[in-house]
Amino acid sequence: MPLQRIISNTLKDDAVTQSKIVDLAVTDAKIDGMNASKLSGTTLPTLDGSALTSLPYDIGFIGGFDADLAPDDLEVAVYGQLVMARTGTFEGEVGVMDTAGTGSTVIVDVEKNDVSIYSTKPTFLDGEVTAQSGTITTSGFVTGDKVTFKVTQVGSGTVGQGVRFTLKCRV
């Protein structure tokens, strides 16, 4: 049979089968960007999670609740402490309050190893239940760092109640 010349840069449907692909011929570069839905088989290999980076690592705190988790008056106090289990970065925060403080702002703080991570602390403005973001100046943390959440001002008329505060982090 004479050789046929390929005159098009396309292959006929189903022309390349598994038996025609040399072992290890499909490289990582050729797979890059492949949709995970294309992975199939009865058993897939175990994946090593250490290669996954820049993952969300959010940390939540609460303050100003009674023993039954009903909103209660905030106090100037420490409301939570933990030790970081991973190395990563602080990226921001979100905070809401059930009852707004009035007369002055409610101010919260996060410390890493007893030093604030903020140059400007997150605040709940007079009469507001949503926190204004702080300015983070200490963005990094490592395994073993102690992180503390505290309330440093509660309002001077009506005391704020029921704060929920989440640090947005990445590891």
CNS distance restraints for C-alpha pairs under 8 A (distance, minus, plus):
assign (resid  11 and name CA) (resid  15 and name CA) 6.32 0.50 0.50
assign (resid  16 and name CA) (resid  20 and name CA) 6.23 0.50 0.50
assign (resid  16 and name CA) (resid  21 and name CA) 7.52 0.50 0.50
assign (resid  17 and name CA) (resid  21 and name CA) 6.94 0.50 0.50
assign (resid  21 and name CA) (resid  25 and name CA) 6.62 0.50 0.50
assign (resid  26 and name CA) (resid  30 and name CA) 6.21 0.50 0.50
assign (resid  26 and name CA) (resid  31 and name CA) 7.28 0.50 0.50
assign (resid  27 and name CA) (resid  31 and name CA) 6.52 0.50 0.50
assign (resid  28 and name CA) (resid  32 and name CA) 5.95 0.50 0.50
assign (resid  34 and name CA) (resid  38 and name CA) 7.33 0.50 0.50
assign (resid  35 and name CA) (resid  39 and name CA) 7.93 0.50 0.50
assign (resid  39 and name CA) (resid  44 and name CA) 7.99 0.50 0.50
assign (resid  40 and name CA) (resid  44 and name CA) 7.29 0.50 0.50
assign (resid  53 and name CA) (resid 171 and name CA) 6.28 0.50 0.50
assign (resid  54 and name CA) (resid 170 and name CA) 5.41 0.50 0.50
assign (resid  54 and name CA) (resid 171 and name CA) 5.25 0.50 0.50
assign (resid  55 and name CA) (resid 170 and name CA) 5.28 0.50 0.50
assign (resid  55 and name CA) (resid 171 and name CA) 5.37 0.50 0.50
assign (resid  56 and name CA) (resid 168 and name CA) 7.34 0.50 0.50
assign (resid  56 and name CA) (resid 169 and name CA) 5.92 0.50 0.50
assign (resid  56 and name CA) (resid 170 and name CA) 4.65 0.50 0.50
assign (resid  56 and name CA) (resid 171 and name CA) 6.61 0.50 0.50
assign (resid  57 and name CA) (resid 168 and name CA) 6.73 0.50 0.50
assign (resid  57 and name CA) (resid 169 and name CA) 4.91 0.50 0.50
assign (resid  57 and name CA) (resid 170 and name CA) 5.11 0.50 0.50
assign (resid  57 and name CA) (resid 171 and name CA) 6.28 0.50 0.50
assign (resid  58 and name CA) (resid 166 and name CA) 6.54 0.50 0.50
assign (resid  58 and name CA) (resid 167 and name CA) 5.57 0.50 0.50
assign (resid  58 and name CA) (resid 168 and name CA) 4.81 0.50 0.50
assign (resid  58 and name CA) (resid 169 and name CA) 5.33 0.50 0.50
assign (resid  58 and name CA) (resid 170 and name CA) 7.61 0.50 0.50
assign (resid  59 and name CA) (resid 166 and name CA) 5.41 0.50 0.50
assign (resid  59 and name CA) (resid 167 and name CA) 5.13 0.50 0.50
assign (resid  59 and name CA) (resid 168 and name CA) 6.85 0.50 0.50
assign (resid  59 and name CA) (resid 169 and name CA) 7.55 0.50 0.50
assign (resid  60 and name CA) (resid 164 and name CA) 7.27 0.50 0.50
assign (resid  60 and name CA) (resid 165 and name CA) 5.69 0.50 0.50
assign (resid  60 and name CA) (resid 166 and name CA) 4.20 0.50 0.50
assign (resid  60 and name CA) (resid 167 and name CA) 6.38 0.50 0.50
assign (resid  61 and name CA) (resid  79 and name CA) 7.41 0.50 0.50
assign (resid  61 and name CA) (resid  80 and name CA) 6.46 0.50 0.50
assign (resid  61 and name CA) (resid 149 and name CA) 7.02 0.50 0.50
assign (resid  61 and name CA) (resid 164 and name CA) 5.98 0.50 0.50
assign (resid  61 and name CA) (resid 165 and name CA) 5.16 0.50 0.50
assign (resid  61 and name CA) (resid 166 and name CA) 6.17 0.50 0.50
assign (resid  62 and name CA) (resid  79 and name CA) 6.81 0.50 0.50
assign (resid  62 and name CA) (resid  80 and name CA) 7.66 0.50 0.50
assign (resid  62 and name CA) (resid 162 and name CA) 7.23 0.50 0.50
assign (resid  62 and name CA) (resid 163 and name CA) 5.49 0.50 0.50
assign (resid  62 and name CA) (resid 164 and name CA) 4.60 0.50 0.50
assign (resid  62 and name CA) (resid 165 and name CA) 6.14 0.50 0.50
assign (resid  63 and name CA) (resid  74 and name CA) 6.71 0.50 0.50
assign (resid  63 and name CA) (resid  79 and name CA) 5.58 0.50 0.50
assign (resid  63 and name CA) (resid 151 and name CA) 7.90 0.50 0.50
assign (resid  63 and name CA) (resid 161 and name CA) 7.87 0.50 0.50
assign (resid  63 and name CA) (resid 162 and name CA) 5.92 0.50 0.50
assign (resid  63 and name CA) (resid 163 and name CA) 5.10 0.50 0.50
assign (resid  63 and name CA) (resid 164 and name CA) 6.74 0.50 0.50
assign (resid  64 and name CA) (resid  71 and name CA) 5.95 0.50 0.50
assign (resid  64 and name CA) (resid  72 and name CA) 4.90 0.50 0.50
assign (resid  64 and name CA) (resid  73 and name CA) 5.37 0.50 0.50
assign (resid  64 and name CA) (resid  74 and name CA) 4.36 0.50 0.50
assign (resid  64 and name CA) (resid  75 and name CA) 7.15 0.50 0.50
assign (resid  64 and name CA) (resid 160 and name CA) 7.80 0.50 0.50
assign (resid  64 and name CA) (resid 161 and name CA) 5.18 0.50 0.50
assign (resid  64 and name CA) (resid 162 and name CA) 4.56 0.50 0.50
assign (resid  64 and name CA) (resid 163 and name CA) 6.08 0.50 0.50
assign (resid  65 and name CA) (resid  69 and name CA) 4.95 0.50 0.50
assign (resid  65 and name CA) (resid  70 and name CA) 5.28 0.50 0.50
assign (resid  65 and name CA) (resid  71 and name CA) 4.41 0.50 0.50
assign (resid  65 and name CA) (resid  72 and name CA) 4.65 0.50 0.50
assign (resid  65 and name CA) (resid  73 and name CA) 7.36 0.50 0.50
assign (resid  65 and name CA) (resid  74 and name CA) 7.84 0.50 0.50
assign (resid  65 and name CA) (resid 161 and name CA) 7.21 0.50 0.50
assign (resid  65 and name CA) (resid 162 and name CA) 5.51 0.50 0.50
assign (resid  66 and name CA) (resid  70 and name CA) 5.44 0.50 0.50
assign (resid  66 and name CA) (resid  71 and name CA) 6.41 0.50 0.50
assign (resid  66 and name CA) (resid  72 and name CA) 5.72 0.50 0.50
assign (resid  70 and name CA) (resid 162 and name CA) 7.64 0.50 0.50
assign (resid  71 and name CA) (resid  98 and name CA) 6.88 0.50 0.50
assign (resid  71 and name CA) (resid  99 and name CA) 7.94 0.50 0.50
assign (resid  71 and name CA) (resid 161 and name CA) 5.42 0.50 0.50
assign (resid  71 and name CA) (resid 162 and name CA) 4.49 0.50 0.50
assign (resid  72 and name CA) (resid 161 and name CA) 5.12 0.50 0.50
assign (resid  72 and name CA) (resid 162 and name CA) 6.15 0.50 0.50
assign (resid  73 and name CA) (resid 159 and name CA) 5.87 0.50 0.50
assign (resid  73 and name CA) (resid 160 and name CA) 5.95 0.50 0.50
assign (resid  73 and name CA) (resid 161 and name CA) 4.72 0.50 0.50
assign (resid  73 and name CA) (resid 162 and name CA) 7.41 0.50 0.50
assign (resid  74 and name CA) (resid 151 and name CA) 7.66 0.50 0.50
assign (resid  74 and name CA) (resid 154 and name CA) 5.98 0.50 0.50
assign (resid  74 and name CA) (resid 159 and name CA) 6.46 0.50 0.50
assign (resid  74 and name CA) (resid 160 and name CA) 5.71 0.50 0.50
assign (resid  74 and name CA) (resid 161 and name CA) 5.40 0.50 0.50
assign (resid  74 and name CA) (resid 162 and name CA) 7.28 0.50 0.50
assign (resid  75 and name CA) (resid 151 and name CA) 6.96 0.50 0.50
assign (resid  75 and name CA) (resid 153 and name CA) 7.78 0.50 0.50
assign (resid  75 and name CA) (resid 154 and name CA) 6.37 0.50 0.50
assign (resid  76 and name CA) (resid 150 and name CA) 7.40 0.50 0.50
assign (resid  76 and name CA) (resid 151 and name CA) 5.17 0.50 0.50
assign (resid  76 and name CA) (resid 152 and name CA) 5.02 0.50 0.50
assign (resid  76 and name CA) (resid 153 and name CA) 5.96 0.50 0.50
assign (resid  76 and name CA) (resid 154 and name CA) 6.65 0.50 0.50
assign (resid  77 and name CA) (resid 150 and name CA) 5.66 0.50 0.50
assign (resid  77 and name CA) (resid 151 and name CA) 5.58 0.50 0.50
assign (resid  77 and name CA) (resid 152 and name CA) 6.86 0.50 0.50
assign (resid  78 and name CA) (resid 148 and name CA) 7.14 0.50 0.50
assign (resid  78 and name CA) (resid 149 and name CA) 6.01 0.50 0.50
assign (resid  78 and name CA) (resid 150 and name CA) 4.18 0.50 0.50
assign (resid  78 and name CA) (resid 151 and name CA) 6.50 0.50 0.50
assign (resid  79 and name CA) (resid 148 and name CA) 7.78 0.50 0.50
assign (resid  79 and name CA) (resid 149 and name CA) 5.73 0.50 0.50
assign (resid  79 and name CA) (resid 150 and name CA) 5.37 0.50 0.50
assign (resid  79 and name CA) (resid 151 and name CA) 7.38 0.50 0.50
assign (resid  80 and name CA) (resid 148 and name CA) 5.74 0.50 0.50
assign (resid  80 and name CA) (resid 149 and name CA) 5.11 0.50 0.50
assign (resid  80 and name CA) (resid 150 and name CA) 7.01 0.50 0.50
assign (resid  81 and name CA) (resid 146 and name CA) 7.01 0.50 0.50
assign (resid  81 and name CA) (resid 147 and name CA) 5.56 0.50 0.50
assign (resid  81 and name CA) (resid 148 and name CA) 4.37 0.50 0.50
assign (resid  81 and name CA) (resid 149 and name CA) 6.32 0.50 0.50
assign (resid  82 and name CA) (resid 146 and name CA) 5.78 0.50 0.50
assign (resid  82 and name CA) (resid 147 and name CA) 5.37 0.50 0.50
assign (resid  82 and name CA) (resid 148 and name CA) 6.65 0.50 0.50
assign (resid  83 and name CA) (resid 143 and name CA) 7.56 0.50 0.50
assign (resid  83 and name CA) (resid 144 and name CA) 5.55 0.50 0.50
assign (resid  83 and name CA) (resid 145 and name CA) 5.59 0.50 0.50
assign (resid  83 and name CA) (resid 146 and name CA) 4.54 0.50 0.50
assign (resid  83 and name CA) (resid 147 and name CA) 6.10 0.50 0.50
assign (resid  84 and name CA) (resid 141 and name CA) 7.52 0.50 0.50
assign (resid  84 and name CA) (resid 142 and name CA) 6.75 0.50 0.50
assign (resid  84 and name CA) (resid 143 and name CA) 5.16 0.50 0.50
assign (resid  84 and name CA) (resid 144 and name CA) 5.33 0.50 0.50
assign (resid  84 and name CA) (resid 145 and name CA) 5.39 0.50 0.50
assign (resid  84 and name CA) (resid 146 and name CA) 6.41 0.50 0.50
assign (resid  84 and name CA) (resid 147 and name CA) 7.12 0.50 0.50
assign (resid  85 and name CA) (resid 142 and name CA) 7.79 0.50 0.50
assign (resid  85 and name CA) (resid 143 and name CA) 4.95 0.50 0.50
assign (resid  85 and name CA) (resid 144 and name CA) 6.41 0.50 0.50
assign (resid  86 and name CA) (resid 141 and name CA) 7.99 0.50 0.50
assign (resid  86 and name CA) (resid 142 and name CA) 6.05 0.50 0.50
assign (resid  86 and name CA) (resid 143 and name CA) 4.65 0.50 0.50
assign (resid  86 and name CA) (resid 144 and name CA) 7.88 0.50 0.50
assign (resid  86 and name CA) (resid 171 and name CA) 6.76 0.50 0.50
assign (resid  87 and name CA) (resid 140 and name CA) 7.67 0.50 0.50
assign (resid  87 and name CA) (resid 141 and name CA) 5.56 0.50 0.50
assign (resid  87 and name CA) (resid 142 and name CA) 3.96 0.50 0.50
assign (resid  87 and name CA) (resid 143 and name CA) 5.21 0.50 0.50
assign (resid  87 and name CA) (resid 171 and name CA) 5.97 0.50 0.50
assign (resid  88 and name CA) (resid 140 and name CA) 5.82 0.50 0.50
assign (resid  88 and name CA) (resid 141 and name CA) 5.42 0.50 0.50
assign (resid  88 and name CA) (resid 142 and name CA) 6.36 0.50 0.50
assign (resid  88 and name CA) (resid 169 and name CA) 6.95 0.50 0.50
assign (resid  88 and name CA) (resid 170 and name CA) 5.43 0.50 0.50
assign (resid  88 and name CA) (resid 171 and name CA) 4.15 0.50 0.50
assign (resid  89 and name CA) (resid 139 and name CA) 5.17 0.50 0.50
assign (resid  89 and name CA) (resid 140 and name CA) 4.32 0.50 0.50
assign (resid  89 and name CA) (resid 141 and name CA) 5.88 0.50 0.50
assign (resid  89 and name CA) (resid 169 and name CA) 5.44 0.50 0.50
assign (resid  89 and name CA) (resid 170 and name CA) 5.36 0.50 0.50
assign (resid  89 and name CA) (resid 171 and name CA) 6.58 0.50 0.50
assign (resid  90 and name CA) (resid 136 and name CA) 7.66 0.50 0.50
assign (resid  90 and name CA) (resid 138 and name CA) 7.78 0.50 0.50
assign (resid  90 and name CA) (resid 139 and name CA) 4.85 0.50 0.50
assign (resid  90 and name CA) (resid 140 and name CA) 6.21 0.50 0.50
assign (resid  90 and name CA) (resid 141 and name CA) 7.55 0.50 0.50
assign (resid  90 and name CA) (resid 167 and name CA) 6.99 0.50 0.50
assign (resid  90 and name CA) (resid 168 and name CA) 6.15 0.50 0.50
assign (resid  90 and name CA) (resid 169 and name CA) 4.48 0.50 0.50
assign (resid  90 and name CA) (resid 170 and name CA) 6.79 0.50 0.50
assign (resid  91 and name CA) (resid 136 and name CA) 7.63 0.50 0.50
assign (resid  91 and name CA) (resid 139 and name CA) 6.87 0.50 0.50
assign (resid  91 and name CA) (resid 167 and name CA) 7.53 0.50 0.50
assign (resid  91 and name CA) (resid 168 and name CA) 5.37 0.50 0.50
assign (resid  91 and name CA) (resid 169 and name CA) 5.25 0.50 0.50
assign (resid  91 and name CA) (resid 170 and name CA) 7.28 0.50 0.50
assign (resid  92 and name CA) (resid 133 and name CA) 7.23 0.50 0.50
assign (resid  92 and name CA) (resid 134 and name CA) 7.71 0.50 0.50
assign (resid  92 and name CA) (resid 136 and name CA) 7.28 0.50 0.50
assign (resid  92 and name CA) (resid 167 and name CA) 5.99 0.50 0.50
assign (resid  92 and name CA) (resid 168 and name CA) 5.02 0.50 0.50
assign (resid  92 and name CA) (resid 169 and name CA) 7.15 0.50 0.50
assign (resid  93 and name CA) (resid 133 and name CA) 6.51 0.50 0.50
assign (resid  93 and name CA) (resid 134 and name CA) 7.87 0.50 0.50
assign (resid  93 and name CA) (resid 165 and name CA) 7.15 0.50 0.50
assign (resid  93 and name CA) (resid 166 and name CA) 5.53 0.50 0.50
assign (resid  93 and name CA) (resid 167 and name CA) 4.47 0.50 0.50
assign (resid  93 and name CA) (resid 168 and name CA) 5.30 0.50 0.50
assign (resid  94 and name CA) (resid 131 and name CA) 6.59 0.50 0.50
assign (resid  94 and name CA) (resid 133 and name CA) 7.32 0.50 0.50
assign (resid  94 and name CA) (resid 165 and name CA) 5.84 0.50 0.50
assign (resid  94 and name CA) (resid 166 and name CA) 5.32 0.50 0.50
assign (resid  94 and name CA) (resid 167 and name CA) 6.73 0.50 0.50
assign (resid  94 and name CA) (resid 168 and name CA) 7.66 0.50 0.50
assign (resid  95 and name CA) (resid 130 and name CA) 5.89 0.50 0.50
assign (resid  95 and name CA) (resid 131 and name CA) 4.88 0.50 0.50
assign (resid  95 and name CA) (resid 163 and name CA) 7.03 0.50 0.50
assign (resid  95 and name CA) (resid 164 and name CA) 5.62 0.50 0.50
assign (resid  95 and name CA) (resid 165 and name CA) 4.30 0.50 0.50
assign (resid  95 and name CA) (resid 166 and name CA) 6.33 0.50 0.50
assign (resid  96 and name CA) (resid 129 and name CA) 5.42 0.50 0.50
assign (resid  96 and name CA) (resid 130 and name CA) 4.60 0.50 0.50
assign (resid  96 and name CA) (resid 131 and name CA) 6.01 0.50 0.50
assign (resid  96 and name CA) (resid 163 and name CA) 5.83 0.50 0.50
assign (resid  96 and name CA) (resid 164 and name CA) 5.45 0.50 0.50
assign (resid  96 and name CA) (resid 165 and name CA) 6.64 0.50 0.50
assign (resid  97 and name CA) (resid 129 and name CA) 4.75 0.50 0.50
assign (resid  97 and name CA) (resid 130 and name CA) 6.51 0.50 0.50
assign (resid  97 and name CA) (resid 160 and name CA) 7.27 0.50 0.50
assign (resid  97 and name CA) (resid 161 and name CA) 6.35 0.50 0.50
assign (resid  97 and name CA) (resid 162 and name CA) 5.26 0.50 0.50
assign (resid  97 and name CA) (resid 163 and name CA) 4.34 0.50 0.50
assign (resid  97 and name CA) (resid 164 and name CA) 6.25 0.50 0.50
assign (resid  98 and name CA) (resid 129 and name CA) 6.61 0.50 0.50
assign (resid  98 and name CA) (resid 160 and name CA) 7.77 0.50 0.50
assign (resid  98 and name CA) (resid 161 and name CA) 5.79 0.50 0.50
assign (resid  98 and name CA) (resid 162 and name CA) 5.02 0.50 0.50
assign (resid  98 and name CA) (resid 163 and name CA) 6.65 0.50 0.50
assign (resid  99 and name CA) (resid 129 and name CA) 6.65 0.50 0.50
assign (resid  99 and name CA) (resid 160 and name CA) 5.36 0.50 0.50
assign (resid  99 and name CA) (resid 161 and name CA) 4.89 0.50 0.50
assign (resid  99 and name CA) (resid 162 and name CA) 6.67 0.50 0.50
assign (resid 100 and name CA) (resid 124 and name CA) 7.63 0.50 0.50
assign (resid 100 and name CA) (resid 126 and name CA) 7.25 0.50 0.50
assign (resid 100 and name CA) (resid 127 and name CA) 5.01 0.50 0.50
assign (resid 100 and name CA) (resid 128 and name CA) 5.38 0.50 0.50
assign (resid 100 and name CA) (resid 129 and name CA) 5.07 0.50 0.50
assign (resid 100 and name CA) (resid 158 and name CA) 7.53 0.50 0.50
assign (resid 100 and name CA) (resid 159 and name CA) 7.34 0.50 0.50
assign (resid 100 and name CA) (resid 160 and name CA) 4.87 0.50 0.50
assign (resid 100 and name CA) (resid 161 and name CA) 6.79 0.50 0.50
assign (resid 101 and name CA) (resid 105 and name CA) 6.65 0.50 0.50
assign (resid 101 and name CA) (resid 106 and name CA) 6.18 0.50 0.50
assign (resid 101 and name CA) (resid 124 and name CA) 7.71 0.50 0.50
assign (resid 101 and name CA) (resid 125 and name CA) 7.94 0.50 0.50
assign (resid 101 and name CA) (resid 126 and name CA) 6.04 0.50 0.50
assign (resid 101 and name CA) (resid 127 and name CA) 5.66 0.50 0.50
assign (resid 101 and name CA) (resid 128 and name CA) 7.34 0.50 0.50
assign (resid 101 and name CA) (resid 154 and name CA) 6.41 0.50 0.50
assign (resid 101 and name CA) (resid 155 and name CA) 4.61 0.50 0.50
assign (resid 101 and name CA) (resid 156 and name CA) 7.38 0.50 0.50
assign (resid 101 and name CA) (resid 157 and name CA) 7.10 0.50 0.50
assign (resid 101 and name CA) (resid 158 and name CA) 5.13 0.50 0.50
assign (resid 101 and name CA) (resid 159 and name CA) 4.72 0.50 0.50
assign (resid 101 and name CA) (resid 160 and name CA) 3.86 0.50 0.50
assign (resid 101 and name CA) (resid 161 and name CA) 7.42 0.50 0.50
assign (resid 102 and name CA) (resid 126 and name CA) 4.81 0.50 0.50
assign (resid 102 and name CA) (resid 127 and name CA) 5.03 0.50 0.50
assign (resid 102 and name CA) (resid 155 and name CA) 5.29 0.50 0.50
assign (resid 102 and name CA) (resid 156 and name CA) 6.25 0.50 0.50
assign (resid 102 and name CA) (resid 157 and name CA) 5.09 0.50 0.50
assign (resid 102 and name CA) (resid 158 and name CA) 4.91 0.50 0.50
assign (resid 102 and name CA) (resid 159 and name CA) 6.72 0.50 0.50
assign (resid 102 and name CA) (resid 160 and name CA) 7.47 0.50 0.50
assign (resid 103 and name CA) (resid 126 and name CA) 6.04 0.50 0.50
assign (resid 103 and name CA) (resid 127 and name CA) 7.90 0.50 0.50
assign (resid 103 and name CA) (resid 155 and name CA) 5.78 0.50 0.50
assign (resid 103 and name CA) (resid 156 and name CA) 4.83 0.50 0.50
assign (resid 103 and name CA) (resid 157 and name CA) 4.68 0.50 0.50
assign (resid 103 and name CA) (resid 158 and name CA) 6.98 0.50 0.50
assign (resid 104 and name CA) (resid 125 and name CA) 7.15 0.50 0.50
assign (resid 104 and name CA) (resid 126 and name CA) 5.14 0.50 0.50
assign (resid 104 and name CA) (resid 154 and name CA) 7.86 0.50 0.50
assign (resid 104 and name CA) (resid 155 and name CA) 4.73 0.50 0.50
assign (resid 104 and name CA) (resid 156 and name CA) 5.51 0.50 0.50
assign (resid 104 and name CA) (resid 157 and name CA) 7.42 0.50 0.50
assign (resid 105 and name CA) (resid 123 and name CA) 6.35 0.50 0.50
assign (resid 105 and name CA) (resid 124 and name CA) 5.52 0.50 0.50
assign (resid 105 and name CA) (resid 125 and name CA) 4.59 0.50 0.50
assign (resid 105 and name CA) (resid 126 and name CA) 4.78 0.50 0.50
assign (resid 105 and name CA) (resid 127 and name CA) 7.95 0.50 0.50
assign (resid 105 and name CA) (resid 153 and name CA) 7.07 0.50 0.50
assign (resid 105 and name CA) (resid 154 and name CA) 7.02 0.50 0.50
assign (resid 105 and name CA) (resid 155 and name CA) 5.47 0.50 0.50
assign (resid 106 and name CA) (resid 123 and name CA) 5.62 0.50 0.50
assign (resid 106 and name CA) (resid 124 and name CA) 4.96 0.50 0.50
assign (resid 106 and name CA) (resid 125 and name CA) 6.59 0.50 0.50
assign (resid 106 and name CA) (resid 126 and name CA) 7.39 0.50 0.50
assign (resid 106 and name CA) (resid 151 and name CA) 7.69 0.50 0.50
assign (resid 106 and name CA) (resid 152 and name CA) 7.59 0.50 0.50
assign (resid 106 and name CA) (resid 153 and name CA) 5.02 0.50 0.50
assign (resid 106 and name CA) (resid 154 and name CA) 4.62 0.50 0.50
assign (resid 106 and name CA) (resid 155 and name CA) 5.33 0.50 0.50
assign (resid 106 and name CA) (resid 160 and name CA) 6.94 0.50 0.50
assign (resid 107 and name CA) (resid 121 and name CA) 6.77 0.50 0.50
assign (resid 107 and name CA) (resid 122 and name CA) 6.11 0.50 0.50
assign (resid 107 and name CA) (resid 123 and name CA) 4.51 0.50 0.50
assign (resid 107 and name CA) (resid 124 and name CA) 6.38 0.50 0.50
assign (resid 107 and name CA) (resid 151 and name CA) 6.02 0.50 0.50
assign (resid 107 and name CA) (resid 152 and name CA) 5.50 0.50 0.50
assign (resid 107 and name CA) (resid 153 and name CA) 4.90 0.50 0.50
assign (resid 107 and name CA) (resid 154 and name CA) 6.78 0.50 0.50
assign (resid 108 and name CA) (resid 121 and name CA) 6.46 0.50 0.50
assign (resid 108 and name CA) (resid 122 and name CA) 5.77 0.50 0.50
assign (resid 108 and name CA) (resid 123 and name CA) 6.33 0.50 0.50
assign (resid 108 and name CA) (resid 149 and name CA) 7.45 0.50 0.50
assign (resid 108 and name CA) (resid 150 and name CA) 5.75 0.50 0.50
assign (resid 108 and name CA) (resid 151 and name CA) 4.34 0.50 0.50
assign (resid 108 and name CA) (resid 152 and name CA) 5.64 0.50 0.50
assign (resid 108 and name CA) (resid 153 and name CA) 7.13 0.50 0.50
assign (resid 109 and name CA) (resid 116 and name CA) 6.67 0.50 0.50
assign (resid 109 and name CA) (resid 117 and name CA) 7.94 0.50 0.50
assign (resid 109 and name CA) (resid 118 and name CA) 7.49 0.50 0.50
assign (resid 109 and name CA) (resid 121 and name CA) 5.83 0.50 0.50
assign (resid 109 and name CA) (resid 122 and name CA) 6.77 0.50 0.50
assign (resid 109 and name CA) (resid 149 and name CA) 5.91 0.50 0.50
assign (resid 109 and name CA) (resid 150 and name CA) 5.35 0.50 0.50
assign (resid 109 and name CA) (resid 151 and name CA) 6.25 0.50 0.50
assign (resid 109 and name CA) (resid 152 and name CA) 6.98 0.50 0.50
assign (resid 110 and name CA) (resid 116 and name CA) 5.69 0.50 0.50
assign (resid 110 and name CA) (resid 117 and name CA) 6.09 0.50 0.50
assign (resid 110 and name CA) (resid 118 and name CA) 7.47 0.50 0.50
assign (resid 110 and name CA) (resid 147 and name CA) 6.83 0.50 0.50
assign (resid 110 and name CA) (resid 148 and name CA) 5.50 0.50 0.50
assign (resid 110 and name CA) (resid 149 and name CA) 4.67 0.50 0.50
assign (resid 110 and name CA) (resid 150 and name CA) 6.44 0.50 0.50
assign (resid 111 and name CA) (resid 115 and name CA) 4.87 0.50 0.50
assign (resid 111 and name CA) (resid 116 and name CA) 4.02 0.50 0.50
assign (resid 111 and name CA) (resid 117 and name CA) 5.50 0.50 0.50
assign (resid 111 and name CA) (resid 146 and name CA) 7.98 0.50 0.50
assign (resid 111 and name CA) (resid 147 and name CA) 5.56 0.50 0.50
assign (resid 111 and name CA) (resid 148 and name CA) 5.05 0.50 0.50
assign (resid 111 and name CA) (resid 149 and name CA) 6.65 0.50 0.50
assign (resid 112 and name CA) (resid 116 and name CA) 6.23 0.50 0.50
assign (resid 112 and name CA) (resid 117 and name CA) 6.29 0.50 0.50
assign (resid 112 and name CA) (resid 141 and name CA) 7.80 0.50 0.50
assign (resid 112 and name CA) (resid 145 and name CA) 6.52 0.50 0.50
assign (resid 112 and name CA) (resid 146 and name CA) 5.63 0.50 0.50
assign (resid 112 and name CA) (resid 147 and name CA) 4.62 0.50 0.50
assign (resid 112 and name CA) (resid 148 and name CA) 6.55 0.50 0.50
assign (resid 113 and name CA) (resid 145 and name CA) 6.13 0.50 0.50
assign (resid 113 and name CA) (resid 146 and name CA) 5.01 0.50 0.50
assign (resid 113 and name CA) (resid 147 and name CA) 6.31 0.50 0.50
assign (resid 113 and name CA) (resid 148 and name CA) 7.89 0.50 0.50
assign (resid 114 and name CA) (resid 146 and name CA) 7.73 0.50 0.50
assign (resid 114 and name CA) (resid 147 and name CA) 7.77 0.50 0.50
assign (resid 114 and name CA) (resid 148 and name CA) 7.43 0.50 0.50
assign (resid 116 and name CA) (resid 138 and name CA) 7.87 0.50 0.50
assign (resid 117 and name CA) (resid 136 and name CA) 5.64 0.50 0.50
assign (resid 117 and name CA) (resid 137 and name CA) 5.72 0.50 0.50
assign (resid 117 and name CA) (resid 138 and name CA) 4.67 0.50 0.50
assign (resid 117 and name CA) (resid 139 and name CA) 7.04 0.50 0.50
assign (resid 118 and name CA) (resid 134 and name CA) 6.37 0.50 0.50
assign (resid 118 and name CA) (resid 135 and name CA) 5.32 0.50 0.50
assign (resid 118 and name CA) (resid 136 and name CA) 4.36 0.50 0.50
assign (resid 118 and name CA) (resid 137 and name CA) 5.34 0.50 0.50
assign (resid 118 and name CA) (resid 138 and name CA) 6.82 0.50 0.50
assign (resid 119 and name CA) (resid 134 and name CA) 7.53 0.50 0.50
assign (resid 119 and name CA) (resid 135 and name CA) 5.60 0.50 0.50
assign (resid 119 and name CA) (resid 136 and name CA) 6.30 0.50 0.50
assign (resid 119 and name CA) (resid 137 and name CA) 5.97 0.50 0.50
assign (resid 120 and name CA) (resid 134 and name CA) 5.08 0.50 0.50
assign (resid 120 and name CA) (resid 135 and name CA) 4.94 0.50 0.50
assign (resid 120 and name CA) (resid 136 and name CA) 7.38 0.50 0.50
assign (resid 121 and name CA) (resid 133 and name CA) 7.52 0.50 0.50
assign (resid 121 and name CA) (resid 134 and name CA) 4.54 0.50 0.50
assign (resid 121 and name CA) (resid 135 and name CA) 6.56 0.50 0.50
assign (resid 122 and name CA) (resid 131 and name CA) 6.32 0.50 0.50
assign (resid 122 and name CA) (resid 132 and name CA) 5.56 0.50 0.50
assign (resid 122 and name CA) (resid 133 and name CA) 4.91 0.50 0.50
assign (resid 122 and name CA) (resid 134 and name CA) 4.07 0.50 0.50
assign (resid 122 and name CA) (resid 135 and name CA) 7.69 0.50 0.50
assign (resid 123 and name CA) (resid 131 and name CA) 5.39 0.50 0.50
assign (resid 123 and name CA) (resid 132 and name CA) 5.23 0.50 0.50
assign (resid 123 and name CA) (resid 133 and name CA) 7.03 0.50 0.50
assign (resid 123 and name CA) (resid 134 and name CA) 7.29 0.50 0.50
assign (resid 124 and name CA) (resid 128 and name CA) 5.72 0.50 0.50
assign (resid 124 and name CA) (resid 129 and name CA) 6.28 0.50 0.50
assign (resid 124 and name CA) (resid 130 and name CA) 6.08 0.50 0.50
assign (resid 124 and name CA) (resid 131 and name CA) 4.59 0.50 0.50
assign (resid 124 and name CA) (resid 132 and name CA) 6.07 0.50 0.50
assign (resid 125 and name CA) (resid 129 and name CA) 7.86 0.50 0.50
assign (resid 125 and name CA) (resid 131 and name CA) 7.44 0.50 0.50
assign (resid 125 and name CA) (resid 132 and name CA) 7.46 0.50 0.50
assign (resid 126 and name CA) (resid 155 and name CA) 7.42 0.50 0.50
assign (resid 141 and name CA) (resid 145 and name CA) 6.39 0.50 0.50
assign (resid 154 and name CA) (resid 159 and name CA) 5.51 0.50 0.50
assign (resid 154 and name CA) (resid 160 and name CA) 5.75 0.50 0.50
assign (resid 155 and name CA) (resid 159 and name CA) 4.95 0.50 0.50
assign (resid 155 and name CA) (resid 160 and name CA) 6.25 0.50 0.50
